[in-house]
Amino acid sequence: MNKAYDRYRNPLDNGCRVMQDGSGLVGTIAAIHAENLQRKEVRRAKCVELQGVSGYFAPQELMRLGRS
């Protein structure tokens, strides 16, 4: 599995608190679904799942806030 990085190249892992650029939505990463993606595709693919939020987000639209 390839590593996912936020818009500032900070590594993203399960349990990281992140904020979505634009909307200001804050959440905790539940899972990163990047198993079948090429390394260069992970950054733009909507593969990050947040706890309690429907839908997926691309790592490049997220900003890491820290660990929860």
FIKOLTOR-375096 format. One record per residue (C-alpha): residue number from 1; x, y, z. Coordinates in steps of 0.2 Angstrom, whole numbers, m for minus. Layout:
! FIKOLTOR-375096
SITE   nr   east  north     up
SITE  NUM      X      Y      Z
...
! end
This chain:
! FIKOLTOR-375096
SITE   nr   east  north     up
SITE    1      0      0      0
SITE    2      6     17     m4
SITE    3      7     31      9
SITE    4     m5     46      8
SITE    5      1     63     11
SITE    6     m9     79     14
SITE    7     m7     95      4
SITE    8      8    100     13
SITE    9     16     83     12
SITE   10     13     78     30
SITE   11     10     59     31
SITE   12     m8     54     34
SITE   13    m13     38     45
SITE   14    m28     31     53
SITE   15    m32     42     68
SITE   16    m25     58     61
SITE   17    m36     74     63
SITE   18    m38     83     47
SITE   19    m47     98     40
SITE   20    m54     99     22
SITE   21    m48    114     13
SITE   22    m62    126      8
SITE   23    m76    119     19
SITE   24    m67    119     35
SITE   25    m74    102     39
SITE   26    m64     94     53
SITE   27    m63     75     56
SITE   28    m53     60     61
SITE   29    m47     48     47
SITE   30    m55     31     49
SITE   31    m47     22     34
SITE   32    m36     26     19
SITE   33    m42     15      4
SITE   34    m26     16     m7
SITE   35    m23     m3    m10
SITE   36    m26     m4    m29
SITE   37    m19     14    m33
SITE   38     m2     18    m41
SITE   39      9     29    m30
SITE   40      6     45    m41
SITE   41    m13     42    m41
SITE   42    m15     41    m22
SITE   43    m13     60    m20
SITE   44    m28     65    m31
SITE   45    m39     50    m28
SITE   46    m54     51    m16
SITE   47    m48     37     m5
SITE   48    m48     44     13
SITE   49    m63     40     24
SITE   50    m67     51     39
SITE   51    m76     45     54
SITE   52    m95     51     54
SITE   53    m94     59     37
SITE   54   m101     51     22
SITE   55    m91     51      6
SITE   56    m72     50      3
SITE   57    m59     64      1
SITE   58    m43     66     m9
SITE   59    m27     68      2
SITE   60    m22     84     m7
SITE   61    m38     93     m1
SITE   62    m34     88     17
SITE   63    m23     97     30
SITE   64    m16     87     45
SITE   65    m20     94     62
SITE   66    m12     81     72
SITE   67    m16     64     81
SITE   68    m32     62     91
! end
